[in-house]
Amino acid sequence: MSRIWKLLCRFRHRQEGASAVEFAIVVPVFLMILFGIIIFGGYLSVVHSVQQLAAEAARASIGGLSDNERTALANSNIQTQAGFYPFIERSRLVVESASTNAATSTFTVRLRYDASQSFIYSLPSLVPMPSPQIVRSAAIQRGGY
């Protein structure tokens, strides 16, 4: 029994494989953090772009006199501006413009974007992925007419 005990004590005090074990423990955690930063950074960029498009469309729609004209202005603005955002594809963008309650006299522009074909979802999913359906809206008060 003492021979086995000596072997175990010698094995415990050796340092040759310590860096390999540390590497095997640290690298997966590091890769998860790295891919998490890339994935969520890209996702936040897409979400921010969709929100900005909605806000710009709402501001552009303020010049319309009727809901139909406001909707046309919002759609035109979105089609024009969507090309300036590098992570947004126009074909995956759905515009829902509608006048809200007459008492509040606001006009709401709602955008729905399908990010399932984005580069974010083509990366290895080492971290939980957010929903690929992004919905953002912006409301603007109509003029005093």
N, C-alpha and C positions, 0 to 999 in steps of 0.2 A: 504494500500500500504506500509505503514511503517513496518508492520509485515513481509511482504515478503522481504523487503529490509534488515531487521535485520537478517533474515534467510540466505540470500545470503552473507551478510558480515561475519557471523559466519562460514558458509561453506567455504568461501574463505580463512579464516585464520587458518583452521584446518590443522594438519600435519599428521594425522594417516595414510592416504593412500598414502602419497608422495613417500615412498620407493617402493611401489607396482607399481605405475605409472612410476617411473624412471626405475625400472626393466623391465617393459613391453616395454619401449622405447629402452633401451640400449642392451638387450639380442639379438634381431634380428640383430642389427648392428654388434654386437660382433661375432655372428655366421656367418654372411656373410664374415666378415674379416677372421675368422678362416678357413672356408671352402675355401675361395679364396687363402689363403696361401698354404693350403694342395694341392688344385687342380693345381695351377700354379707352385708350387714347383715340384710336380710329373711330370707335363707336360714338364717343362724345363729339368728335369732329362732325360726323354725319348728323347727329341730333342737333347740334348747334346750327349747322347749315340749313336744315329743314325749318328750324325755328326762325332763322333770319329770313328765309324765303317767305314764310307766312307773314312776318312783320312788314317786310317790304311790299308784299302784295296788298296788305291791309292799308298801308299808307298810300299806295298808288290808287286804291279804289275810292278814296275819299272824294275824288273829283267827279264821280258819277252822280247823276241826278236820280236815277232809279236803281232798283236792285239788279235788274238785268244789265244795266250799263256798268254798275260796280263789279258785278261778276265778270263781265267781259274785260274790264280793266285789270282785275286781279289775275285772271287767266293769262292775259297778254304779258303782264309783268313777270309772272312765274316762268313762262316759256322763254322770255328774254333773259332773265337773270339766272336760271338754273344752269346754264352753260358755264358760268363763272365759278361754280363750286366744284372742285376737283373730284369729290367723292360722291356726287349726286348724278344719277342717270335720269334724264327727263322721262324716259319710257316707264320708269317705276314709280313715278310721282302722280298721285291722284289728288285733285283739287276739289274740295267741297266748300263752296262759298254760299252763305245764306244770311239773310237778314234775321236778326234775333228779335226779341220782344219789342214791340213798338214803344212800350213805356220806357225802355232803356235807350232806345234809338241808337243801337250799336250795330255794326256790320262785322260779322265774324268770318275770317278766312281760316279754313281747316285743311291741313295737308296730311296726307297719309303716304308714307314711303316704305317700300318693301326693300329692305337691305339684305335679304337672304342671299343674293348673288354678289354681295360686296366682298372685297378682299378679306375683311374681318372674319367672315365665316368660312373662308378657304384655309385659314391657318389651323394648325392642330389645336383641338379644344382641351388644353391642359387646365383651363379654368372654366367655371360655369359661364355660359354665354348668355348675354341679354337677348330679349325678344327681337326678332328681325323686323317686326312691324313697328314703325315709328309714327306716332300721331302727334302733331303739334298744331296749335291754333293761335291766332292773334285777333284781337277785337279792337275796333276803332270806333269812336263815336261819330255819328253822322253830323253833318253841318246843321246850322240853325235854320233851315228852310222848311 
